[in-house]
Amino acid sequence: MRTTRSIINKENIINIRNNDDGIVGIVTAFLILGLIVVILTTVQTVYVPQIMEQREADHMETITDQFSQLKFAIDTHVAMKASYTPITTPFTLGSAELPYLSTSQTYGSLHINPDQCVFNFKSNDTEINKPLTGIEYHSSNAYFLEQNYVYETGALILSQAEGNTMTTTPSFFVIDDDNITLIINLYNISVIGEKYSIGGYDTYPIQTMYHHTEPPVFISDLDTLSITTSYHAAWEQFISSCLINAGLQQQQNYTIQLSENQLVFSFTDETIIDVEIWTHILNAQLAPGWIEV
């Protein structure tokens, strides 16, 4: 009888040990699964936003370069004055999401806006009104700061929530001789076809082509220069710097009035400024894409 009990006790001990081994395996599996979940959660909540923010920032740099290419193309058209010679500028509207991870794909839209910017010149006996077409890119960033890029008659403007600034100046020149002469080159764009905007995330080209240059217009003794635009802060800074470089002083030689979307420079009677206006007409066509209403 004692021998039998001994055998049973040994078998029980063996069974108990086997049961412990099974429990240890299950616990190990749960620990590994928990570790994987922690790692994936950390990557998703910490590293993915940082990576996507950098990708969207890089995409904004790409848009900056592409708007610079567009300005170079338009300036080249006007310098060469070669009609029927198109130049294509690509625009990458968005950036791709990261594979195998939960991320948001960045979308963007490109718009050609007729009458986006209006220049008005007025003297005692002359008034000239110039509505001009602008080109805008609107971002839809999920991680990086929302930014819009704008082409207005030769100027490149960066706009965001804090305000707007001119990153590249237009073709305006000040000649300080007996009188101050302001030479202004205006660029107006006519849209070929009925497509004024595209949206998405792929790369789409915009094709530009020189049409003609209007005869120059001369205005003597300018009274007011008015600019209607959504980006008046950028234009105020630029025009003011041109006038200051010509030796003029605010309040003494000119005043600035600002409304919701209009910027007005008014010149005193003692300040004589002559203006020479050149208007260059170009055509533009957007490639196939998503038409936005």
C-alpha positions in Angstrom: 0.0 0.0 0.0 2.8 2.5 0.7 4.4 1.7 -2.6 1.1 2.5 -4.4 0.7 5.8 -2.6 4.2 6.8 -3.5 3.5 6.1 -7.2 0.3 8.1 -7.1 2.0 11.0 -5.4 4.7 11.0 -8.1 2.1 11.0 -10.9 0.2 13.8 -9.3 3.4 15.8 -9.0 4.2 15.3 -12.6 0.6 16.3 -13.6 0.8 19.5 -11.5 4.2 20.4 -13.1 2.7 19.9 -16.6 -0.2 22.1 -15.7 2.1 24.9 -14.5 4.0 24.7 -17.8 0.8 25.3 -19.7 -0.1 28.3 -17.6 3.4 29.8 -18.0 3.0 29.4 -21.8 -0.4 31.2 -21.8 0.9 34.0 -19.6 4.0 34.4 -21.9 1.8 34.7 -24.9 -0.4 37.4 -23.3 2.7 39.3 -22.2 4.1 39.2 -25.8 0.8 40.3 -27.2 0.6 43.1 -24.7 4.1 44.2 -25.6 3.2 44.3 -29.3 0.1 46.4 -28.6 2.1 48.8 -26.5 4.8 49.1 -29.2 2.1 49.6 -32.0 0.3 52.2 -29.8 3.5 54.1 -29.1 4.4 54.1 -32.8 0.9 55.2 -33.8 0.5 58.0 -31.2 4.0 59.3 -31.0 6.1 58.5 -34.1 3.5 58.5 -36.8 2.3 62.1 -36.2 6.0 63.2 -36.2 6.7 61.4 -39.4 3.5 62.7 -41.1 4.1 66.2 -39.9 7.5 66.1 -41.5 6.1 64.6 -44.7 3.5 67.4 -44.9 6.2 70.0 -44.2 8.3 68.6 -47.0 5.2 68.7 -49.3 4.8 72.4 -48.5 8.4 72.9 -49.5 7.6 71.1 -52.8 4.7 73.5 -53.4 7.0 76.4 -52.7 9.4 75.2 -55.4 6.6 74.5 -57.8 5.2 78.1 -57.5 8.7 79.4 -58.0 8.8 77.3 -61.2 5.4 78.8 -62.3 6.7 82.4 -61.7 9.9 81.6 -63.7 7.8 80.2 -66.5 5.6 83.3 -66.7 8.6 85.6 -66.4 10.3 83.7 -69.2 7.1 84.0 -71.4 7.1 87.8 -71.0 10.9 88.1 -71.5 10.9 86.0 -74.7 7.4 87.2 -76.0 7.2 83.9 -77.9 3.5 83.2 -78.7 2.4 79.6 -79.0 5.2 78.2 -76.9 3.7 76.6 -73.9 5.5 75.9 -70.7 4.2 73.2 -68.3 4.6 73.5 -64.5 3.7 70.4 -62.4 1.9 70.8 -59.1 1.8 68.0 -56.5 -1.5 68.5 -54.7 -1.0 66.0 -51.8 1.2 63.5 -50.1 0.6 59.8 -49.6 -0.2 58.1 -46.3 2.2 55.6 -44.6 1.6 52.0 -45.6 0.2 49.5 -43.0 -0.5 52.3 -40.4 -3.5 54.5 -39.7 -2.7 57.9 -41.3 -4.5 60.5 -43.2 -3.7 61.3 -46.8 -3.0 64.9 -47.5 -5.2 66.5 -50.2 -4.9 69.9 -51.9 -6.5 72.0 -54.5 -5.3 74.4 -57.1 -7.5 77.3 -58.3 -7.3 80.0 -61.1 -9.4 82.9 -59.8 -10.4 85.7 -62.3 -10.5 89.2 -60.7 -8.7 87.9 -57.6 -6.6 91.1 -57.5 -7.6 94.5 -58.7 -5.2 97.5 -59.2 -6.7 101.0 -59.5 -4.7 104.1 -60.4 -6.2 107.5 -60.1 -5.0 111.0 -60.9 -6.8 114.3 -61.4 -7.7 113.5 -65.0 -7.1 109.7 -65.3 -8.4 106.5 -63.7 -7.3 103.1 -64.7 -8.8 99.8 -63.3 -6.9 96.5 -63.8 -8.7 93.3 -62.7 -6.1 90.5 -62.6 -6.3 86.7 -62.3 -4.5 84.9 -59.5 -3.5 81.3 -58.9 -3.9 79.8 -55.4 -3.0 76.5 -53.8 -5.0 75.5 -50.7 -3.6 72.7 -48.4 -5.6 70.3 -46.4 -3.0 69.2 -43.9 -3.8 66.8 -41.1 -0.6 67.3 -39.0 1.3 70.3 -40.3 0.2 73.9 -40.3 -2.4 74.8 -42.9 -0.8 77.0 -45.6 -2.0 78.6 -48.8 0.3 79.7 -51.7 -0.7 82.5 -54.0 0.5 83.9 -57.3 -0.7 87.5 -57.8 0.6 89.5 -60.8 4.2 88.4 -60.3 4.2 88.2 -56.5 4.4 84.9 -54.6 2.5 85.1 -51.3 2.4 82.6 -48.4 -0.8 82.8 -46.3 -1.6 81.0 -43.0 -3.6 81.6 -39.9 -1.2 84.2 -38.5 -1.3 86.3 -41.6 0.4 86.6 -45.0 3.7 87.6 -46.4 5.3 88.1 -49.8 8.1 85.5 -50.4 9.0 86.7 -53.9 8.4 90.3 -55.1 6.7 91.3 -58.3 8.2 93.2 -61.2 7.8 96.8 -59.8 10.6 99.3 -60.1 11.1 102.8 -58.7 13.2 105.4 -60.6 14.2 108.4 -58.5 15.1 111.1 -60.9 13.7 114.6 -61.2 10.3 113.0 -60.4 9.7 109.6 -58.9 8.6 107.1 -61.6 7.0 103.8 -60.6 7.2 101.2 -63.4 4.7 98.4 -62.8 4.4 95.1 -64.7 1.0 93.5 -64.3 0.4 89.9 -65.4 -3.1 88.8 -66.3 -4.0 85.2 -67.1 -6.9 84.0 -69.2 -8.1 80.4 -68.7 -8.4 78.1 -71.7 -11.4 75.8 -71.4 -13.9 75.8 -68.5 -11.7 74.2 -65.8 -10.7 76.7 -63.1 -9.7 74.3 -60.3 -8.5 70.8 -59.6 -8.2 68.8 -56.4 -6.8 65.6 -55.1 -3.4 64.3 -54.2 -1.7 63.4 -57.5 0.6 65.6 -59.6 -1.2 67.7 -62.2 0.4 70.2 -64.7 -0.7 73.7 -65.4 0.3 74.9 -68.9 1.0 78.6 -69.6 1.5 80.4 -72.8 2.3 84.0 -73.8 -0.4 85.9 -75.7 0.5 89.6 -76.0 1.6 92.7 -74.2 -0.7 95.8 -74.1 0.7 99.2 -75.0 2.1 100.9 -71.9 -0.1 103.4 -70.0 1.4 106.5 -68.5 -0.1 108.4 -65.5 1.3 111.7 -64.3 1.0 112.9 -60.7 -0.6 109.9 -59.2 -3.2 110.6 -56.5 -4.1 107.2 -55.2 -3.0 103.6 -55.8 -5.7 101.1 -54.6 -5.2 97.3 -54.4 -8.1 95.0 -53.8 -6.8 91.7 -52.5 -7.3 89.2 -49.7 -3.5 89.5 -49.0 -3.3 93.3 -48.3 -0.7 92.8 -45.5 1.8 91.4 -48.0 1.2 94.1 -50.5 1.3 96.9 -47.9 4.7 95.7 -46.8 6.0 95.5 -50.3 4.6 98.8 -51.7 5.7 100.7 -48.5 9.3 99.3 -48.9 9.3 100.6 -52.6 8.2 104.1 -51.5 10.7 104.2 -48.6 13.5 103.2 -50.9 12.5 106.1 -53.1 13.0 108.5 -50.2 9.3 108.9 -49.3 8.0 108.9 -45.8 4.6 107.8 -44.5 2.4 110.6 -43.3 4.7 113.2 -44.8 4.4 112.0 -48.5 1.7 109.4 -48.4 -1.0 107.8 -46.1 -2.3 104.2 -46.0 -5.9 103.3 -45.6 -6.9 99.7 -45.0 -10.4 98.1 -45.2 -11.4 94.5 -45.2 -10.0 93.7 -48.6 -8.7 97.0 -50.0 -5.4 98.8 -49.5 -5.2 102.5 -50.5 -2.1 104.6 -50.8 -2.9 108.3 -51.0 -0.2 110.8 -52.0 0.1 114.3 -50.8 -0.1 117.3 -53.2 3.6 118.0 -52.7 4.6 114.4 -53.7 4.7 113.9 -57.5 4.8 110.3 -58.7 4.5 109.2 -62.3 3.4 105.7 -63.2 4.3 103.5 -66.2 2.0 100.5 -66.5 2.8 97.4 -68.6 0.1 94.7 -68.8 1.1 91.3 -70.1 -1.6 88.8 -71.1 -1.1 85.0 -70.8 -3.2 81.9 -71.3 -3.3 79.0 -68.8 -4.9 75.6 -68.9 -5.3 73.1 -66.1 -4.7 69.4 -66.9 -7.5 66.9 -66.2 -8.3 66.4 -62.5 -11.2 66.6 -60.1 -13.3 69.6 -60.9 -14.4 71.5 -57.8 -17.5 73.5 -57.7 
